[in-house]
């Protein structure tokens, strides 16, 4: 499932910048994957989402990877989310 779900051609840092607000819960990093590249990718994403092991914050990654318009669009999506403004 992880291999099909995650675009591993994109870095987990950029993926988090673009999609962290769409994840209400994340447990893919509870597992280890036989593909070392996929395993590293998923573990890094988990570190970012859960602010572990010195990973940069979502805000830092958004500033690095997204335009002002993209950041504004995400802020609007988060403001209208039924889950509130959580990340």
PDB file of N, CA, C and O in Angstrom, chain B, residues numbered from 101:
ATOM      1  N   UNK B 101       0.818  -1.193   0.000  1.00  0.00           N
ATOM      2  CA  UNK B 101       0.000   0.000   0.000  1.00  0.00           C
ATOM      3  C   UNK B 101       0.863   1.258   0.000  1.00  0.00           C
ATOM      4  O   UNK B 101       0.577   2.215  -0.720  1.00  0.00           O
ATOM      5  N   UNK B 102       1.905   1.251   0.801  1.00  0.00           N
ATOM      6  CA  UNK B 102       2.767   2.434   0.906  1.00  0.00           C
ATOM      7  C   UNK B 102       3.408   2.754  -0.437  1.00  0.00           C
ATOM      8  O   UNK B 102       3.496   3.919  -0.823  1.00  0.00           O
ATOM      9  N   UNK B 103       3.850   1.733  -1.142  1.00  0.00           N
ATOM     10  CA  UNK B 103       4.515   1.945  -2.431  1.00  0.00           C
ATOM     11  C   UNK B 103       3.572   2.617  -3.428  1.00  0.00           C
ATOM     12  O   UNK B 103       4.004   3.444  -4.232  1.00  0.00           O
ATOM     13  N   UNK B 104       2.299   2.269  -3.377  1.00  0.00           N
ATOM     14  CA  UNK B 104       1.320   2.852  -4.296  1.00  0.00           C
ATOM     15  C   UNK B 104       0.857   4.230  -3.828  1.00  0.00           C
ATOM     16  O   UNK B 104       0.516   5.076  -4.655  1.00  0.00           O
ATOM     17  N   UNK B 105       0.840   4.465  -2.543  1.00  0.00           N
ATOM     18  CA  UNK B 105       0.309   5.704  -1.987  1.00  0.00           C
ATOM     19  C   UNK B 105       1.286   6.874  -2.066  1.00  0.00           C
ATOM     20  O   UNK B 105       0.888   8.000  -2.365  1.00  0.00           O
ATOM     21  N   UNK B 106       2.546   6.611  -1.803  1.00  0.00           N
ATOM     22  CA  UNK B 106       3.509   7.695  -1.689  1.00  0.00           C
ATOM     23  C   UNK B 106       4.321   7.883  -2.965  1.00  0.00           C
ATOM     24  O   UNK B 106       4.820   6.914  -3.538  1.00  0.00           O
ATOM     25  N   UNK B 107       4.453   9.123  -3.405  1.00  0.00           N
ATOM     26  CA  UNK B 107       5.251   9.411  -4.605  1.00  0.00           C
ATOM     27  C   UNK B 107       6.734   9.520  -4.238  1.00  0.00           C
ATOM     28  O   UNK B 107       7.254  10.621  -4.060  1.00  0.00           O
ATOM     29  N   UNK B 108       7.404   8.384  -4.126  1.00  0.00           N
ATOM     30  CA  UNK B 108       8.765   8.406  -3.601  1.00  0.00           C
ATOM     31  C   UNK B 108       9.766   9.093  -4.535  1.00  0.00           C
ATOM     32  O   UNK B 108      10.923   9.281  -4.160  1.00  0.00           O
ATOM     33  N   UNK B 109       9.339   9.469  -5.745  1.00  0.00           N
ATOM     34  CA  UNK B 109      10.205  10.272  -6.596  1.00  0.00           C
ATOM     35  C   UNK B 109      10.323  11.701  -6.039  1.00  0.00           C
ATOM     36  O   UNK B 109      11.284  12.412  -6.335  1.00  0.00           O
ATOM     37  N   UNK B 110       9.335  12.110  -5.231  1.00  0.00           N
ATOM     38  CA  UNK B 110       9.360  13.394  -4.532  1.00  0.00           C
ATOM     39  C   UNK B 110       9.975  13.135  -3.162  1.00  0.00           C
ATOM     40  O   UNK B 110       9.752  12.074  -2.579  1.00  0.00           O
ATOM     41  N   UNK B 111      10.726  14.062  -2.652  1.00  0.00           N
ATOM     42  CA  UNK B 111      11.320  13.865  -1.323  1.00  0.00           C
ATOM     43  C   UNK B 111      10.223  13.863  -0.258  1.00  0.00           C
ATOM     44  O   UNK B 111       9.191  14.509  -0.439  1.00  0.00           O
ATOM     45  N   UNK B 112      10.431  13.147   0.849  1.00  0.00           N
ATOM     46  CA  UNK B 112       9.445  13.187   1.930  1.00  0.00           C
ATOM     47  C   UNK B 112       9.302  14.591   2.509  1.00  0.00           C
ATOM     48  O   UNK B 112       8.236  14.940   3.016  1.00  0.00           O
ATOM     49  N   UNK B 113      10.349  15.395   2.441  1.00  0.00           N
ATOM     50  CA  UNK B 113      10.280  16.773   2.925  1.00  0.00           C
ATOM     51  C   UNK B 113       9.295  17.587   2.076  1.00  0.00           C
ATOM     52  O   UNK B 113       8.445  18.296   2.616  1.00  0.00           O
ATOM     53  N   UNK B 114       9.412  17.484   0.767  1.00  0.00           N
ATOM     54  CA  UNK B 114       8.487  18.218  -0.106  1.00  0.00           C
ATOM     55  C   UNK B 114       7.073  17.660   0.017  1.00  0.00           C
ATOM     56  O   UNK B 114       6.101  18.415   0.030  1.00  0.00           O
ATOM     57  N   UNK B 115       6.962  16.339   0.106  1.00  0.00           N
ATOM     58  CA  UNK B 115       5.638  15.736   0.270  1.00  0.00           C
ATOM     59  C   UNK B 115       4.967  16.265   1.537  1.00  0.00           C
ATOM     60  O   UNK B 115       3.785  16.607   1.516  1.00  0.00           O
ATOM     61  N   UNK B 116       5.704  16.333   2.622  1.00  0.00           N
ATOM     62  CA  UNK B 116       5.146  16.852   3.874  1.00  0.00           C
ATOM     63  C   UNK B 116       4.726  18.311   3.710  1.00  0.00           C
ATOM     64  O   UNK B 116       3.669  18.709   4.201  1.00  0.00           O
ATOM     65  N   UNK B 117       5.534  19.099   3.034  1.00  0.00           N
ATOM     66  CA  UNK B 117       5.186  20.501   2.814  1.00  0.00           C
ATOM     67  C   UNK B 117       3.862  20.618   2.065  1.00  0.00           C
ATOM     68  O   UNK B 117       3.038  21.478   2.375  1.00  0.00           O
ATOM     69  N   UNK B 118       3.671  19.760   1.091  1.00  0.00           N
ATOM     70  CA  UNK B 118       2.480  19.838   0.247  1.00  0.00           C
ATOM     71  C   UNK B 118       1.258  19.118   0.817  1.00  0.00           C
ATOM     72  O   UNK B 118       0.127  19.496   0.513  1.00  0.00           O
ATOM     73  N   UNK B 119       1.469  18.086   1.640  1.00  0.00           N
ATOM     74  CA  UNK B 119       0.331  17.227   2.000  1.00  0.00           C
ATOM     75  C   UNK B 119       0.134  16.950   3.490  1.00  0.00           C
ATOM     76  O   UNK B 119      -0.811  16.247   3.848  1.00  0.00           O
ATOM     77  N   UNK B 120       0.973  17.466   4.356  1.00  0.00           N
ATOM     78  CA  UNK B 120       0.824  17.159   5.786  1.00  0.00           C
ATOM     79  C   UNK B 120      -0.556  17.514   6.302  1.00  0.00           C
ATOM     80  O   UNK B 120      -1.098  16.805   7.149  1.00  0.00           O
ATOM     81  N   UNK B 121      -1.132  18.590   5.812  1.00  0.00           N
ATOM     82  CA  UNK B 121      -2.450  19.028   6.286  1.00  0.00           C
ATOM     83  C   UNK B 121      -3.566  18.067   5.880  1.00  0.00           C
ATOM     84  O   UNK B 121      -4.681  18.175   6.392  1.00  0.00           O
ATOM     85  N   UNK B 122      -3.294  17.144   4.983  1.00  0.00           N
ATOM     86  CA  UNK B 122      -4.310  16.185   4.536  1.00  0.00           C
ATOM     87  C   UNK B 122      -4.292  14.887   5.347  1.00  0.00           C
ATOM     88  O   UNK B 122      -5.143  14.017   5.157  1.00  0.00           O
ATOM     89  N   UNK B 123      -3.334  14.767   6.234  1.00  0.00           N
ATOM     90  CA  UNK B 123      -3.220  13.568   7.069  1.00  0.00           C
ATOM     91  C   UNK B 123      -3.768  13.860   8.453  1.00  0.00           C
ATOM     92  O   UNK B 123      -3.224  14.695   9.176  1.00  0.00           O
ATOM     93  N   UNK B 124      -4.832  13.184   8.825  1.00  0.00           N
ATOM     94  CA  UNK B 124      -5.366  13.311  10.182  1.00  0.00           C
ATOM     95  C   UNK B 124      -4.659  12.331  11.114  1.00  0.00           C
ATOM     96  O   UNK B 124      -4.416  12.622  12.285  1.00  0.00           O
ATOM     97  N   UNK B 125      -4.343  11.187  10.575  1.00  0.00           N
ATOM     98  CA  UNK B 125      -3.615  10.185  11.352  1.00  0.00           C
ATOM     99  C   UNK B 125      -2.635   9.495  10.412  1.00  0.00           C
ATOM    100  O   UNK B 125      -2.913   9.348   9.222  1.00  0.00           O
ATOM    101  N   UNK B 126      -1.495   9.072  10.940  1.00  0.00           N
ATOM    102  CA  UNK B 126      -0.443   8.478  10.119  1.00  0.00           C
ATOM    103  C   UNK B 126       0.222   7.374  10.919  1.00  0.00           C
ATOM    104  O   UNK B 126       0.728   7.614  12.015  1.00  0.00           O
ATOM    105  N   UNK B 127       0.223   6.160  10.371  1.00  0.00           N
ATOM    106  CA  UNK B 127       0.873   5.049  11.078  1.00  0.00           C
ATOM    107  C   UNK B 127       1.761   4.211  10.155  1.00  0.00           C
ATOM    108  O   UNK B 127       2.235   3.149  10.560  1.00  0.00           O
ATOM    109  N   UNK B 128       1.991   4.665   8.939  1.00  0.00           N
ATOM    110  CA  UNK B 128       2.825   3.903   8.015  1.00  0.00           C
ATOM    111  C   UNK B 128       4.236   3.708   8.565  1.00  0.00           C
ATOM    112  O   UNK B 128       4.906   2.730   8.231  1.00  0.00           O
ATOM    113  N   UNK B 129       4.686   4.637   9.406  1.00  0.00           N
ATOM    114  CA  UNK B 129       6.038   4.505   9.952  1.00  0.00           C
ATOM    115  C   UNK B 129       6.110   3.534  11.122  1.00  0.00           C
ATOM    116  O   UNK B 129       7.182   3.340  11.695  1.00  0.00           O
ATOM    117  N   UNK B 130       4.991   2.922  11.487  1.00  0.00           N
ATOM    118  CA  UNK B 130       5.007   1.863  12.507  1.00  0.00           C
ATOM    119  C   UNK B 130       5.558   0.556  11.938  1.00  0.00           C
ATOM    120  O   UNK B 130       5.821  -0.391  12.679  1.00  0.00           O
ATOM    121  N   UNK B 131       5.727   0.515  10.637  1.00  0.00           N
ATOM    122  CA  UNK B 131       6.149  -0.704   9.947  1.00  0.00           C
ATOM    123  C   UNK B 131       7.507  -0.497   9.311  1.00  0.00           C
ATOM    124  O   UNK B 131       7.925   0.633   9.056  1.00  0.00           O
ATOM    125  N   UNK B 132       8.185  -1.593   9.060  1.00  0.00           N
ATOM    126  CA  UNK B 132       9.448  -1.580   8.328  1.00  0.00           C
ATOM    127  C   UNK B 132       9.177  -2.233   6.986  1.00  0.00           C
ATOM    128  O   UNK B 132       8.411  -3.193   6.897  1.00  0.00           O
ATOM    129  N   UNK B 133       9.805  -1.713   5.946  1.00  0.00           N
ATOM    130  CA  UNK B 133       9.559  -2.166   4.578  1.00  0.00           C
ATOM    131  C   UNK B 133      10.801  -2.838   4.013  1.00  0.00           C
ATOM    132  O   UNK B 133      11.926  -2.419   4.284  1.00  0.00           O
ATOM    133  N   UNK B 134      10.583  -3.875   3.232  1.00  0.00           N
ATOM    134  CA  UNK B 134      11.708  -4.624   2.677  1.00  0.00           C
ATOM    135  C   UNK B 134      12.490  -3.807   1.651  1.00  0.00           C
ATOM    136  O   UNK B 134      13.675  -4.059   1.436  1.00  0.00           O
ATOM    137  N   UNK B 135      11.852  -2.850   1.030  1.00  0.00           N
ATOM    138  CA  UNK B 135      12.522  -1.942   0.094  1.00  0.00           C
ATOM    139  C   UNK B 135      13.194  -0.842   0.928  1.00  0.00           C
ATOM    140  O   UNK B 135      12.501  -0.018   1.525  1.00  0.00           O
ATOM    141  N   UNK B 136      14.541  -0.819   0.978  1.00  0.00           N
ATOM    142  CA  UNK B 136      15.233   0.147   1.829  1.00  0.00           C
ATOM    143  C   UNK B 136      14.909   1.605   1.493  1.00  0.00           C
ATOM    144  O   UNK B 136      14.816   2.439   2.394  1.00  0.00           O
ATOM    145  N   UNK B 137      14.739   1.916   0.222  1.00  0.00           N
ATOM    146  CA  UNK B 137      14.415   3.283  -0.169  1.00  0.00           C
ATOM    147  C   UNK B 137      13.043   3.697   0.321  1.00  0.00           C
ATOM    148  O   UNK B 137      12.870   4.805   0.830  1.00  0.00           O
ATOM    149  N   UNK B 138      12.075   2.825   0.175  1.00  0.00           N
ATOM    150  CA  UNK B 138      10.726   3.095   0.660  1.00  0.00           C
ATOM    151  C   UNK B 138      10.723   3.213   2.178  1.00  0.00           C
ATOM    152  O   UNK B 138      10.059   4.087   2.734  1.00  0.00           O
ATOM    153  N   UNK B 139      11.456   2.345   2.840  1.00  0.00           N
ATOM    154  CA  UNK B 139      11.520   2.381   4.299  1.00  0.00           C
ATOM    155  C   UNK B 139      12.099   3.712   4.786  1.00  0.00           C
ATOM    156  O   UNK B 139      11.537   4.331   5.689  1.00  0.00           O
ATOM    157  N   UNK B 140      13.203   4.154   4.206  1.00  0.00           N
ATOM    158  CA  UNK B 140      13.807   5.433   4.585  1.00  0.00           C
ATOM    159  C   UNK B 140      12.835   6.582   4.338  1.00  0.00           C
ATOM    160  O   UNK B 140      12.708   7.486   5.164  1.00  0.00           O
ATOM    161  N   UNK B 141      12.146   6.541   3.191  1.00  0.00           N
ATOM    162  CA  UNK B 141      11.217   7.596   2.813  1.00  0.00           C
ATOM    163  C   UNK B 141      10.088   7.694   3.844  1.00  0.00           C
ATOM    164  O   UNK B 141       9.792   8.778   4.346  1.00  0.00           O
ATOM    165  N   UNK B 142       9.465   6.565   4.155  1.00  0.00           N
ATOM    166  CA  UNK B 142       8.334   6.552   5.092  1.00  0.00           C
ATOM    167  C   UNK B 142       8.785   6.933   6.502  1.00  0.00           C
ATOM    168  O   UNK B 142       8.085   7.670   7.197  1.00  0.00           O
ATOM    169  N   UNK B 143       9.941   6.439   6.927  1.00  0.00           N
ATOM    170  CA  UNK B 143      10.432   6.782   8.263  1.00  0.00           C
ATOM    171  C   UNK B 143      10.732   8.283   8.359  1.00  0.00           C
ATOM    172  O   UNK B 143      10.448   8.905   9.382  1.00  0.00           O
ATOM    173  N   UNK B 144      11.296   8.856   7.315  1.00  0.00           N
ATOM    174  CA  UNK B 144      11.573  10.297   7.293  1.00  0.00           C
ATOM    175  C   UNK B 144      10.265  11.088   7.361  1.00  0.00           C
ATOM    176  O   UNK B 144      10.171  12.070   8.097  1.00  0.00           O
ATOM    177  N   UNK B 145       9.264  10.667   6.603  1.00  0.00           N
ATOM    178  CA  UNK B 145       7.970  11.355   6.643  1.00  0.00           C
ATOM    179  C   UNK B 145       7.392  11.289   8.056  1.00  0.00           C
ATOM    180  O   UNK B 145       6.880  12.289   8.559  1.00  0.00           O
ATOM    181  N   UNK B 146       7.466  10.139   8.690  1.00  0.00           N
ATOM    182  CA  UNK B 146       6.987  10.012  10.061  1.00  0.00           C
ATOM    183  C   UNK B 146       7.739  10.937  11.003  1.00  0.00           C
ATOM    184  O   UNK B 146       7.135  11.563  11.873  1.00  0.00           O
ATOM    185  N   UNK B 147       9.056  11.030  10.836  1.00  0.00           N
ATOM    186  CA  UNK B 147       9.851  11.941  11.675  1.00  0.00           C
ATOM    187  C   UNK B 147       9.380  13.385  11.498  1.00  0.00           C
ATOM    188  O   UNK B 147       9.292  14.139  12.468  1.00  0.00           O
ATOM    189  N   UNK B 148       9.084  13.758  10.277  1.00  0.00           N
ATOM    190  CA  UNK B 148       8.625  15.124  10.014  1.00  0.00           C
ATOM    191  C   UNK B 148       7.246  15.342  10.641  1.00  0.00           C
ATOM    192  O   UNK B 148       7.035  16.317  11.361  1.00  0.00           O
ATOM    193  N   UNK B 149       6.327  14.444  10.369  1.00  0.00           N
ATOM    194  CA  UNK B 149       4.958  14.628  10.853  1.00  0.00           C
ATOM    195  C   UNK B 149       4.876  14.631  12.369  1.00  0.00           C
ATOM    196  O   UNK B 149       4.043  15.332  12.944  1.00  0.00           O
ATOM    197  N   UNK B 150       5.737  13.852  13.027  1.00  0.00           N
ATOM    198  CA  UNK B 150       5.699  13.757  14.486  1.00  0.00           C
ATOM    199  C   UNK B 150       6.809  14.566  15.164  1.00  0.00           C
ATOM    200  O   UNK B 150       7.024  14.454  16.371  1.00  0.00           O
ATOM    201  N   UNK B 151       7.514  15.385  14.364  1.00  0.00           N
ATOM    202  CA  UNK B 151       8.561  16.278  14.882  1.00  0.00           C
ATOM    203  C   UNK B 151       9.606  15.529  15.698  1.00  0.00           C
ATOM    204  O   UNK B 151       9.919  15.903  16.828  1.00  0.00           O
ATOM    205  N   UNK B 152      10.142  14.458  15.103  1.00  0.00           N
ATOM    206  CA  UNK B 152      11.137  13.620  15.775  1.00  0.00           C
ATOM    207  C   UNK B 152      12.508  13.787  15.142  1.00  0.00           C
ATOM    208  O   UNK B 152      12.644  14.243  14.007  1.00  0.00           O
ATOM    209  N   UNK B 153      13.499  13.412  15.898  1.00  0.00           N
ATOM    210  CA  UNK B 153      14.879  13.271  15.408  1.00  0.00           C
ATOM    211  C   UNK B 153      15.404  14.494  14.672  1.00  0.00           C
ATOM    212  O   UNK B 153      16.132  14.365  13.688  1.00  0.00           O
ATOM    213  N   UNK B 154      15.039  15.682  15.147  1.00  0.00           N
ATOM    214  CA  UNK B 154      15.559  16.909  14.560  1.00  0.00           C
ATOM    215  C   UNK B 154      14.993  17.260  13.197  1.00  0.00           C
ATOM    216  O   UNK B 154      15.557  18.096  12.491  1.00  0.00           O
ATOM    217  N   UNK B 155      13.889  16.637  12.818  1.00  0.00           N
ATOM    218  CA  UNK B 155      13.278  16.936  11.521  1.00  0.00           C
ATOM    219  C   UNK B 155      12.796  18.384  11.496  1.00  0.00           C
ATOM    220  O   UNK B 155      12.389  18.923  12.526  1.00  0.00           O
ATOM    221  N   UNK B 156      12.842  19.010  10.326  1.00  0.00           N
ATOM    222  CA  UNK B 156      12.340  20.380  10.231  1.00  0.00           C
ATOM    223  C   UNK B 156      10.825  20.418  10.428  1.00  0.00           C
ATOM    224  O   UNK B 156      10.134  19.417  10.240  1.00  0.00           O
ATOM    225  N   UNK B 157      10.329  21.586  10.808  1.00  0.00           N
ATOM    226  CA  UNK B 157       8.885  21.732  10.996  1.00  0.00           C
ATOM    227  C   UNK B 157       8.182  21.810   9.639  1.00  0.00           C
ATOM    228  O   UNK B 157       8.803  22.094   8.614  1.00  0.00           O
ATOM    229  N   UNK B 158       6.903  21.555   9.659  1.00  0.00           N
ATOM    230  CA  UNK B 158       6.095  21.677   8.441  1.00  0.00           C
ATOM    231  C   UNK B 158       6.191  23.113   7.915  1.00  0.00           C
ATOM    232  O   UNK B 158       6.321  23.322   6.709  1.00  0.00           O
ATOM    233  N   UNK B 159       6.128  24.087   8.799  1.00  0.00           N
ATOM    234  CA  UNK B 159       6.223  25.489   8.362  1.00  0.00           C
ATOM    235  C   UNK B 159       7.559  25.776   7.688  1.00  0.00           C
ATOM    236  O   UNK B 159       7.604  26.484   6.682  1.00  0.00           O
ATOM    237  N   UNK B 160       8.650  25.233   8.232  1.00  0.00           N
ATOM    238  CA  UNK B 160       9.959  25.419   7.599  1.00  0.00           C
ATOM    239  C   UNK B 160       9.982  24.803   6.208  1.00  0.00           C
ATOM    240  O   UNK B 160      10.512  25.392   5.266  1.00  0.00           O
ATOM    241  N   UNK B 161       9.404  23.614   6.087  1.00  0.00           N
ATOM    242  CA  UNK B 161       9.390  22.943   4.789  1.00  0.00           C
ATOM    243  C   UNK B 161       8.505  23.674   3.792  1.00  0.00           C
ATOM    244  O   UNK B 161       8.839  23.764   2.610  1.00  0.00           O
ATOM    245  N   UNK B 162       7.381  24.195   4.262  1.00  0.00           N
ATOM    246  CA  UNK B 162       6.511  24.959   3.355  1.00  0.00           C
ATOM    247  C   UNK B 162       7.220  26.209   2.862  1.00  0.00           C
ATOM    248  O   UNK B 162       7.101  26.571   1.692  1.00  0.00           O
ATOM    249  N   UNK B 163       7.949  26.864   3.739  1.00  0.00           N
ATOM    250  CA  UNK B 163       8.694  28.059   3.325  1.00  0.00           C
ATOM    251  C   UNK B 163       9.749  27.691   2.275  1.00  0.00           C
ATOM    252  O   UNK B 163      10.025  28.481   1.372  1.00  0.00           O
ATOM    253  N   UNK B 164      10.332  26.507   2.389  1.00  0.00           N
ATOM    254  CA  UNK B 164      11.379  26.067   1.462  1.00  0.00           C
ATOM    255  C   UNK B 164      10.819  25.618   0.113  1.00  0.00           C
ATOM    256  O   UNK B 164      11.407  25.905  -0.930  1.00  0.00           O
ATOM    257  N   UNK B 165       9.677  24.909   0.131  1.00  0.00           N
ATOM    258  CA  UNK B 165       9.197  24.258  -1.087  1.00  0.00           C
ATOM    259  C   UNK B 165       8.011  24.928  -1.778  1.00  0.00           C
ATOM    260  O   UNK B 165       7.786  24.699  -2.967  1.00  0.00           O
ATOM    261  N   UNK B 166       7.257  25.740  -1.064  1.00  0.00           N
ATOM    262  CA  UNK B 166       6.004  26.248  -1.623  1.00  0.00           C
ATOM    263  C   UNK B 166       6.044  27.752  -1.860  1.00  0.00           C
ATOM    264  O   UNK B 166       6.742  28.497  -1.172  1.00  0.00           O
ATOM    265  N   UNK B 167       5.282  28.163  -2.845  1.00  0.00           N
ATOM    266  CA  UNK B 167       5.134  29.594  -3.114  1.00  0.00           C
ATOM    267  C   UNK B 167       4.184  30.208  -2.086  1.00  0.00           C
ATOM    268  O   UNK B 167       3.487  29.498  -1.360  1.00  0.00           O
ATOM    269  N   UNK B 168       4.171  31.502  -2.041  1.00  0.00           N
ATOM    270  CA  UNK B 168       3.252  32.219  -1.155  1.00  0.00           C
ATOM    271  C   UNK B 168       1.800  31.817  -1.449  1.00  0.00           C
ATOM    272  O   UNK B 168       1.018  31.604  -0.522  1.00  0.00           O
ATOM    273  N   UNK B 169       1.444  31.714  -2.719  1.00  0.00           N
ATOM    274  CA  UNK B 169       0.079  31.318  -3.094  1.00  0.00           C
ATOM    275  C   UNK B 169      -0.247  29.901  -2.624  1.00  0.00           C
ATOM    276  O   UNK B 169      -1.353  29.647  -2.147  1.00  0.00           O
ATOM    277  N   UNK B 170       0.700  28.981  -2.756  1.00  0.00           N
ATOM    278  CA  UNK B 170       0.473  27.610  -2.296  1.00  0.00           C
ATOM    279  C   UNK B 170       0.302  27.565  -0.780  1.00  0.00           C
ATOM    280  O   UNK B 170      -0.553  26.836  -0.275  1.00  0.00           O
ATOM    281  N   UNK B 171       1.105  28.334  -0.055  1.00  0.00           N
ATOM    282  CA  UNK B 171       0.971  28.377   1.400  1.00  0.00           C
ATOM    283  C   UNK B 171      -0.376  28.981   1.811  1.00  0.00           C
ATOM    284  O   UNK B 171      -1.001  28.516   2.764  1.00  0.00           O
ATOM    285  N   UNK B 172      -0.810  29.996   1.106  1.00  0.00           N
ATOM    286  CA  UNK B 172      -2.097  30.622   1.389  1.00  0.00           C
ATOM    287  C   UNK B 172      -3.247  29.641   1.116  1.00  0.00           C
ATOM    288  O   UNK B 172      -4.202  29.577   1.891  1.00  0.00           O
ATOM    289  N   UNK B 173      -3.158  28.884   0.027  1.00  0.00           N
ATOM    290  CA  UNK B 173      -4.188  27.900  -0.297  1.00  0.00           C
ATOM    291  C   UNK B 173      -4.284  26.823   0.795  1.00  0.00           C
ATOM    292  O   UNK B 173      -5.383  26.419   1.174  1.00  0.00           O
ATOM    293  N   UNK B 174      -3.153  26.369   1.289  1.00  0.00           N
ATOM    294  CA  UNK B 174      -3.147  25.373   2.370  1.00  0.00           C
ATOM    295  C   UNK B 174      -3.756  25.975   3.635  1.00  0.00           C
ATOM    296  O   UNK B 174      -4.527  25.310   4.327  1.00  0.00           O
ATOM    297  N   UNK B 175      -3.420  27.209   3.936  1.00  0.00           N
ATOM    298  CA  UNK B 175      -4.005  27.864   5.112  1.00  0.00           C
ATOM    299  C   UNK B 175      -5.521  27.946   4.993  1.00  0.00           C
ATOM    300  O   UNK B 175      -6.233  27.747   5.977  1.00  0.00           O
ATOM    301  N   UNK B 176      -6.018  28.237   3.795  1.00  0.00           N
ATOM    302  CA  UNK B 176      -7.467  28.283   3.572  1.00  0.00           C
ATOM    303  C   UNK B 176      -8.093  26.905   3.749  1.00  0.00           C
ATOM    304  O   UNK B 176      -9.148  26.779   4.370  1.00  0.00           O
ATOM    305  N   UNK B 177      -7.448  25.866   3.205  1.00  0.00           N
ATOM    306  CA  UNK B 177      -7.953  24.498   3.358  1.00  0.00           C
ATOM    307  C   UNK B 177      -8.001  24.105   4.830  1.00  0.00           C
ATOM    308  O   UNK B 177      -8.973  23.503   5.287  1.00  0.00           O
ATOM    309  N   UNK B 178      -6.955  24.446   5.566  1.00  0.00           N
ATOM    310  CA  UNK B 178      -6.905  24.102   6.996  1.00  0.00           C
ATOM    311  C   UNK B 178      -7.973  24.853   7.771  1.00  0.00           C
ATOM    312  O   UNK B 178      -8.562  24.302   8.702  1.00  0.00           O
ATOM    313  N   UNK B 179      -8.233  26.096   7.405  1.00  0.00           N
ATOM    314  CA  UNK B 179      -9.239  26.897   8.100  1.00  0.00           C
ATOM    315  C   UNK B 179     -10.645  26.333   7.897  1.00  0.00           C
ATOM    316  O   UNK B 179     -11.514  26.520   8.748  1.00  0.00           O
ATOM    317  N   UNK B 180     -10.872  25.647   6.780  1.00  0.00           N
ATOM    318  CA  UNK B 180     -12.191  25.091   6.477  1.00  0.00           C
ATOM    319  C   UNK B 180     -12.271  23.593   6.722  1.00  0.00           C
ATOM    320  O   UNK B 180     -13.256  22.953   6.352  1.00  0.00           O
ATOM    321  N   UNK B 181     -11.259  23.039   7.334  1.00  0.00           N
ATOM    322  CA  UNK B 181     -11.229  21.597   7.604  1.00  0.00           C
ATOM    323  C   UNK B 181     -12.148  21.254   8.789  1.00  0.00           C
ATOM    324  O   UNK B 181     -12.196  21.995   9.771  1.00  0.00           O
ATOM    325  N   UNK B 182     -12.867  20.142   8.696  1.00  0.00           N
ATOM    326  CA  UNK B 182     -13.680  19.726   9.845  1.00  0.00           C
ATOM    327  C   UNK B 182     -12.832  19.279  11.030  1.00  0.00           C
ATOM    328  O   UNK B 182     -13.362  19.117  12.129  1.00  0.00           O
ATOM    329  N   UNK B 183     -11.538  19.078  10.838  1.00  0.00           N
ATOM    330  CA  UNK B 183     -10.643  18.635  11.903  1.00  0.00           C
ATOM    331  C   UNK B 183      -9.946  19.795  12.586  1.00  0.00           C
ATOM    332  O   UNK B 183      -9.109  19.584  13.463  1.00  0.00           O
ATOM    333  N   UNK B 184     -10.274  21.003  12.202  1.00  0.00           N
ATOM    334  CA  UNK B 184      -9.662  22.160  12.830  1.00  0.00           C
ATOM    335  C   UNK B 184      -8.324  22.484  12.214  1.00  0.00           C
ATOM    336  O   UNK B 184      -8.035  22.077  11.088  1.00  0.00           O
ATOM    337  N   UNK B 185      -7.514  23.208  12.941  1.00  0.00           N
ATOM    338  CA  UNK B 185      -6.228  23.684  12.452  1.00  0.00           C
ATOM    339  C   UNK B 185      -5.093  22.872  13.050  1.00  0.00           C
ATOM    340  O   UNK B 185      -4.133  23.436  13.575  1.00  0.00           O
ATOM    341  N   UNK B 186      -5.196  21.542  12.975  1.00  0.00           N
ATOM    342  CA  UNK B 186      -4.185  20.667  13.592  1.00  0.00           C
ATOM    343  C   UNK B 186      -3.191  20.185  12.556  1.00  0.00           C
ATOM    344  O   UNK B 186      -3.532  19.929  11.401  1.00  0.00           O
ATOM    345  N   UNK B 187      -1.939  20.069  13.007  1.00  0.00           N
ATOM    346  CA  UNK B 187      -0.886  19.397  12.254  1.00  0.00           C
ATOM    347  C   UNK B 187       0.089  18.837  13.236  1.00  0.00           C
ATOM    348  O   UNK B 187       1.077  18.218  12.842  1.00  0.00           O
TER     349      UNK B 187
END
